[in-house]
Amino acid sequence: MNAKCKNAKANFAFCILHLIERETYVTATILDGRALAMELRAAAQADITSISQKIGRAPGLAVIQVLGDAASTRYVRSIEKLCTTVGARFRLLTLPANAAQVQLDVTIDELNADPATDGILLQLPLPSHLNADAAIMRINHRKDVDGVHPINAGLLAQGRPALVPNTPAGGMELLRRNRIELRGKRAAVIGRSAIVGRPMAQLLIQADATVTICHSRTADLGAVLRECEIVCVAAGRPGLVTAEMIRPGAVVIDFGTNVAADGSLIGDVDFATVAEVAGAITPVPGGTGPVTNVMLIRNLIAAVRL
Ligand code: NAD
């Protein structure tokens, strides 16, 4: 037996041992966010090409970043790359970490007035000396591609057309594209933040699901989840949702993004055990995350149309 063959055999044996050790038998359908994101990106590119021809310029996204947050810089770069890929115009306006509120206000006002800027994204979190709520309120809600302005939240709550936060919009797209029936189903959303939990609950209501919102004060999370055919998790607590909380065959959407001790990215759901019980599940990474950014471009297209 040559060395290459010996290596291959050793690798195979290692994988089998590893699986037995972890006793992981995935039975759920994996909801693949990367594949969906690629499809959505291609569609967005086609839309942007046709809009650009119609209005005589590329749709414009402006990002305001108050410097100081490394994760924020990485995210901004990924948005720039995406804009370049789909043919949108990207503008980054950076402010120093010690910028005054008035500087932020002036930047927002300029972008609100700029006819070539269709979407404004204010990178959060802001340094603590700045008032994020006041800044968000100042953005023209028709350019609010993050869907965080209270007018957009209000429109969504009333079931009217709105610019919707990207993460829950992406979660809904994953459900829709995988033909998961929502009408009449019982759904739970864990998390009540304005950016993920609440809008996800509103979108599920719009899709005719019967929705329960759970949060850090929910008395018996497992009892609520076991009633539900759809479970969406956005708590930022790794391992919060375990197999015994999940009804067999339920669909589990994990928005959680946590960094494990070994530096890897993990969700809020204990994937290995829940995947043995659930009917379908999003992995982390590769589930809701990749779809989120593309939904920003979808909002930019919607903002141009507004
Ligand atoms: P947040 O901290 O604003 O809200 C967390 C929510 O979880 C709160 O409403 C809280 O009540 C609830 N919660 C906390 N502990 C709980 C518990 N033990 N039981 C039940 N509920 C509990 O966070 P957020 O901004 O909504 O983000 C939530 C998660 O989603 C984070 O991991 C974040 O990184 C991730 N996220 C993912 C994406 C994506 O694209 N996948 C985008 C944004 C946020």
Residues whose N, C-alpha, C, O or C-beta is under 5 A from the ligand:
A	BS01	NAD	T167 I190 G191 R192 S193 V196 G197 C214 H215 S216 A234 A235 G236 R237 F255 G256 T257 N258 T288 G289 T292
